[in-house]
Amino acid sequence: MNERQKALFFDIDGTLFSEINRNVPVSAKEAIDQARKNGHLVFINTGRTYSLIGPVARMVEVDGYCCGCGTRVVAGEEILYSTTIPRKRGSEIKQIIMRHKLDGVLEGTEGCYFRKEDSWMPVVAKMKDQMIKEGKVSTFGWEEDCYDFDKFFVLSDENSDIKGFHQALKDDIDIINRGNGFYECVPTGHTKATGIELIMKHYDIDLSDVYVFGDSTNDLPMFQFAKNCVLMGHHSVELEPYATFFTKNVEDDGVAYAMKKLGLI
């Protein structure tokens, strides 16, 4: 094993956490524990905002979190960075979403926010019901302006004006096409790579000692940034040109397999 300290960054959904069985594989937990015992630092680097990482955070012990595509970065107990969309702009964004006939969820540090009325989109309605059961949804809806949110997630259908939506947000929001009509929307200048940079500076870690693990399009900035990029079995093809190691699916112990092959454990 290389004795130099490494910093490992793991996406959650489809990488560390199985979207099929809704769990972190035992092999991944054990591999992360061993990596930390070997002196390496381990971070979750996710599109989920801080309010949504609780279930996974309870499954695996790590050294910190990069949440909401770089909108909140935590090292140990220290908050290195945190930002929200200005409240006035947040109010405008809600109107933009509805005007262009999309629906979705506003994601914040304290909780998530849906429209109070039932969505005409079954996927959004199902998402809302599931998140209510998990205690992640605020009692406040889009109708109130008494809260802040970090980023947002929208879904389109055949009636949505995606071109107009992009145009209305082009100056301050980056829109990530997640496929199947889903769009992840993040304040410009924030990505999973910016979160990594803050962690590197805090711990004085060299880029050559950074390893990233991911599977989807919001992982693209960290794959473009890092030199050691582990791509999961099921993945977005956009990541393939930047991958330096192809591993198995999360359910097939892909995380542990890669960490062993790369000499991290």
N, C-alpha and C positions, 0 to 999 in steps of 0.2 A: 504493500500500500504506500502511495505517496504521502509523506508525513506533513506536507504543507497544508495548512487549514483551507478548506473549501467552503464556499457558500452555495447551498442548494436551494433552488426556488421551484416550488411545486404549484401548478394550477390545481384547482379542486375538481371541478366536474369533468369526468371523463379521463382524469389523470390520477389523482390521489383517491378520488371518491367515485365509486361505481354508480352510474345513473340507472343501472339495471337492478342491482340488489340494494341500493341506497346505503352503502357501507364502505368503509376503508378496509381493504384486505388486511388480514393479520400479518401477511408477509411484508406489506408496506410499512405497517406500524413497527414491526421488529427491525426492518432495514433502517428506518429513520432513527430508532433508538440506538442502533449500533453505530450509525454514522455520527451521531452526537457524542457517543462514548469515545469514538475515534478522534474527537476534537473538532469535527466539522460543525458548521452552523446550518440550521435548516429553517426555511421560511415558507409560509404559504403565500403565493402570489396569485391573486384571484380577481375576477371581475365582480365578485360578490362584494357588497359593502359590508362594513363592520357588523351591522345588525344581522347579517345572514350567515356569518361564519360559525356561530355558536355550536351547532351540532357537530361539525367537523373538528372544531377546536377541542371539543371534549373527547374526541376519538383518538387524537394524536397530539403528543406534546412537541412543540416547536419553539424556536427562538424568537419568532416575530411574525408579523403579517404585513403584506402589501395588499391593501383592499381597494375595491372599486376602481380597478385599473390605474392604480397610482394616486388616487385621491386621498388616501389615508395610509400612512406608513408607521408601523409600530415595531420597535426593537426592544425586546424584553418588556419592561413596564413603561418605557419611554415612548411618547408620541413624537416621532421625528418630523412628521408633516401631516396636515389635515386641511382640507378645503371643502367648501360647499358652493353650489351655484348661488349667486346673489339672489335674494328673495324676489326682487322686482323681475329679474330675468326668469326666475322659476315660475312666476305667475304667467308671464308671457309664453313660456314653453308649454304649459298646460293648454293654453288656448291654441297654440300652433298645432299641437298633437290632435286636438279635437277638430280644428278647422280643416285639417288635411285627412280627416276620417281614419285615424289610427287610434289604437288604445294600448294600454300597457300599465307599467308600474313605475313609480318614482322611488328610487332607492336611496335611503339615508343612513346615517350612522346610528340613529336612534330607532329607526323602524322603516317600514315601507308604506307607500300610500297609493291607494286605488281610488277610482271614481266610486262614489257611494251607490249610484244606480247600477243595475246589472249590465254587464257588457254584452254587446251583440256578438262578440267573438267567443266561441266556446273555449278556446285555449286560454284566453285571459280569465274567463270565469272560473275555469278549473284551477288555474294558477292561484287566483285569489282565495278560493275555498281551501286549497291545500295550505297556503301560507297563514290563513286565519287559524286553522287547526294547529299549526306549529307556533302560534303566538307571535308571528313576525309582522303583523299588519297593525298600523296605528289606527286609533279611533277617529283620527282626522282624515278627511278625504280631500280630493282635488278642489272641492268647493271652498275649503278654508286656506288661508295664507299665513298661518301662524307657525310654520315649520320650514326647515331648510332640507334640501336633499342634495346628494353628491353627484348622482348620475341618474340615468333612466333607461328603461328597456321598453321598446314598443313592438307591436305586431301589426302588420298590414294585411289587407285582403284585396279583392278585386275592385273595391270602390275607393281605395286609398290613393291619394296623390303623393306618391313618393318623391317625385321630382320637385314639387313645390315644398315639401317637407325639408328636403336637403337644402334647398335654396334659402329657406327661412332660418336655418341654423348654421349656415356655412361660416359665419364669422367667428363663432365661439364654441361650437360643439362638433366633435369628430364622431362620425357615424360609422359603426362597424357592422357590416352585413354578416350576420350569423347564419344566413340561409333560411329557407322555408318561410320567408316573410318576416323574420325576426331581425331587429336592429338594436344594437347596444350603443348607447349615446353617452359620450364622455366629454367633459370640458377639455377644450383644446390645450395641448401641452402636457397632458397626463396620459401615461400608458404604463403597462407593466414594466417597461424598461426604465422609466423615470424612478419607479419605486426601487428597482435594483440599484440604480446609481446612488440613491440616498443611503441604502444599506452598505454598499461598498465603501463609501466615504466614512460612514460612522465606524465601521470595523476595520478600515484600512485593508480592504480585500482587493487583490488585483483581478482584472477582468479574466485573465487566464485561469483563475481559480473559481470562477463562477460556472455553475451547472444549472441549466433550466430544463424543466420537464413540462410538456404541454401537448395539446391535441387540437385546439380550435383557433379560429381566426383572431380572437382577441389576444392570443399568445404570439402573434406575428411580430410585434415590436420587440419582445424579449428574445425571440429567435433571431431577429436581425441584429440585435445588439450583442448577444453572448457568443462565445466561441465554442462552447460545449452545450449542444442542444439535443435533448432526448425527446424523440417523437413517439407517442403512443401508437399502438396497433391501429385502432380506429382513430382517424385524424382528418383534418381538413387538408386538402392537397396543396393549398397555398403555403403550407409550412415546409413541404418536402425539400425545396431548394436550400433551406437553411439548416436542415437536420444533420447532425454529425453522428447520431446513433439512433437506429430504429429498434424499438422494443416491442413487447407484446401488449395486448389489451390489459387494462387495469384489472379485469376479472381473472386474467391468466397470470397474475403476479408480475406484470410488466415493470412496475417500479423496482421491486427487489431484484429482478433479473438484470435490469440495466445497471443498478448500483453495484452489483457483484461484478459484472463484466467490466465496468469502468474503474474497478479497484477502489471504490469509495467505502466498501465494507468487506 
